[in-house]
Amino acid sequence: MLLLERDDLRDEAAATLRRAAAGEGSLLVVQGALGVGKSTFLEALSELGREEDTLLLRAQAAAAEESFGLGVVRQLVEPVLAAASTEQARSWLRAAAEGAPPEVRAIAESGLEAPWSALTVQGAPRWLAALVDAMAGGRTVLVIIDDLHWCDAESLKVLIHTLACRGGMRIVFAVSVLTGDVRGNRCYVHDVLALADRTCVLRPLGGDSIRRLVEESCGAPAEPEYVEAFRVRTGGNPLLLGALVDEAQFRGLRPTAAQAPMVSLLRPENVRQRLAGFLRSQPDHLRRAAHALTVLGPDSDPELLADLAELDSAQCAEALRVLRLAGLVAEDGWTLSTGSLLRDLLEESMPAEERTAMRSVAAELLHRSGHSAELAANHLMSTLTLPGDKAVDILRTAARSALHRASTRDAARYLRRALLETSLTGPDRAGLLIELAGAERSFATAASLRHVVEAVPLLDSVRERAAAVVRLGPLLMDPSAFRVDAMMREVAEELAASGTKGPEERELALRLQAREHVLSAQDPAHIAEAVRRFEQLGPHPSMDTPGERELLTALMHIVFVANAVPAARLSALCARLLEQEPPSFEHVHSTLPLVVNILAASGQTEGAASWLRESHRLAQHRGGDVEQAIIRAEQALVAFADGQPVYARRKALQADALTGPETSGLPTMLVAVLAIVALNTADPALAESILVQYRRSAGNEHLSALLHVARGTSAVRRGELRPALDHFRTAGLHMERIGWRNPVALPWPSCVALVHHRLGEHEQAKAAARQEVEQARAWGAPTALGRALLALGRVSEEREGSAILEEAVAVLEQGTNGYELCRALYALGSHAETEPARRANALKRAQELALECQADWMLTRIQSLQSEAPPAAVRKKSRLTPSERKVAGLAATGQSNPEISGELGISSRMVEKHLSNTYRKLDIPGRPSLAAALAELDEEA
């Protein structure tokens, strides 16, 4: 099977035998790298000789018999003598003894033993020629010697003398030599090779032959990925390939793409032994060079190789030449070329101490010679122990390099290795911990927080401690974890007591205050203090520095949840603040996501969608999973505020998909967003699952309230109204306990009202609903007020209820939330006191909005109330409204938002809303994809 791609050479060997039959003797030399199939080719030549009825004389030279005089010559003739009859063997020996010295004739005439002890270097060739001629009996003679480079000197001398006379003989000599073996330069071996009439160089197998061999072994077609795994591992070397195929068959691997990775785990023992034997047979400097090449891998060059293997220039050149000729090193480079299997086996054959020492030295050599620090660090990562402080410096430099290319996981991997064995203490260790925390915050928030908490006490100055604390975003902190809230207060108090009033200290103090406010937002006493502090800032608070903006955001968050300041005032401040912050994924490590939350709660999302799109684009290129997850959650909030619940749900689930065990689950903000979106897309079971899964509700009153609302909603669906009412009231107790009175945070009173109404407890229902309406009027955002009025209208009797629903519709018409308007119109259309004409118009408008929002659950309800037939099936890509199509068409031509606003006579906010809806409906990331998407939509039409 391994004779694939050798047909031409076999045909040429057959022609050589035919010429020898005509009296034209020759010497055929077969050369090739280790395992390339030299012995197999000679075996095929032997079969050919048998087919041609030649006298076959074959010998296998070996290292163990190199000092055994005439050992190879004896291997050639003794098997033939032993196989012949006694009379036949005696006649051949007598014929060979004619003309020989007396002592040779005496031994030959005495019996069957060949006269080896009496043969001299001068007499042996003539005696051997006579013996072979007698044994041949007129047939062509085929002499095969495998691994000629191991042949003993006496046999080589006899061979040289015999070859000198081959021209008129009916004989073919075929010998194999391992290319590059140092013994190939021995004088007698060199003399034999110099007499070659034809030299065949065997090469590795190509892709088609590899595939054929794999499939024949498996007995079934092999998938390309499976075949490619063998090519990569063996480089087409027949020895490696055959052994690996047999091992795969023994292990029961199937020739499928799914099983391809398993090929890299196979280690055929016969290849390991063959490689070990080859290396043992080589000089020490060549073995060191092979090990150094294994360690350096693709980054090897002659200078590095010489330094790592401790070779002078001559030894390095010889080692490269020998290994290259042997097929172990690429012909045009300085790296191992026979596939990854050989490299793995070479590395595994190295003693552990030697491998560790070489990798440590290689790391320092690579770093010192200007190679990538990460390349050097990868060598250190493979050592059992680090060699010293220099290794730690290399790992830290590699981590900075990894962060520069936005690979936070690689950076953390280097720093964790450095931290594991470093002897650094005090501030030096703290610096390493803080670097590690900075890398981990993008994908492992709990680990990041733990390392900051460990580092802070080790730092010398309070300014350093404050800088370490503010590296972490407050939204990613769990106040109870590692007593981070207490630590933060201590650092803030130390900084205040230090008396230093420089700009840097002021910024740190502001950012510490911001974090303290966010972490204490569920403490009613702290809320009262924060409201006073916010009012002290006045109507035009300073936003010049990041610290000022972070503090203002934290205070706005508290007055928002406490419902202490109207939406109009807060949204105006948030809009100003967002204008001063360029889009960046780094904003998730500050208080800025709370700005997006307030804008969404106010229904004032103009500009936020595009700001978040750009932030997410940057996060995809430079950020980590945590940054992308939080931005997805922010996008979900904006989409929900704009009346796009399906789009909001999609973004929320994308955020959830980016988190897992390594990220320590979702931050609190993400858990809340996911739960709220699930509740408002008619999926309370998902909300409950999320809240229970991340187990954050135990220490967080808001999440506990959300969990009770989710369980209450599920209970309502099951018809368990009293348990549902208990859950909703418990949710209200949680919210009142922390002083969160904004219905946007959790509209629990309307949940209570609707259950009372279904229980026939109308006065309690209206009281609860009026409570939420009162809170919503204080907040002043159309969506919150419209939602509260909707609940009040549903629990109010007769015309009063209809009038309140009309008010809800009118309020929601002022906002941007088409989904809430759809709900209100549906409630109005289904109310018993609504006039028929108004009913029809309300349901028609509600249907249009349900289609636009892709709210299938609302569409089903609406259609059940309509007398006309349901509309045609909605296209996979939702239709754009005329206004959206007009704005999108102008944007696709390259016009800016202000230009579109001026041409159409609409506000910039409306342009932004139409474009956001268009991007969502067409499922495109933004303006660059708009022209192509519109063209596709036109083709569908």
Helices and strands as residue ranges (DSSP letters): H 7-21, E 26-32, H 38-51, E 55-60, G 63-65, H 71-83, H 86-97, H 102-110, G 116-118, H 124-136, E 141-146, G 148-150, H 153-163, G 166-168, E 171-178, G 182-185, H 187-194, E 198-201, H 207-218, H 224-234, H 238-251, G 257-259, H 260-263, H 269-280, H 284-296, G 297-299, H 302-309, H 313-325, H 340-349, H 352-368, H 373-381, H 389-404, H 408-421, H 426-440, H 445-455, G 456-458, H 462-469, G 474-476, G 481-483, H 484-497, H 503-519, H 524-536, H 546-561, H 567-579, G 585-589, H 593-602, H 608-622, H 625-641, H 645-657, H 668-679, H 684-693, G 697-699, H 701-717, H 721-738, H 748-758, H 762-779, H 782-795, H 798-813, H 818-830, H 836-853, H 856-865, H 882-892, H 897-904, H 908-922, G 927-929, H 930-940
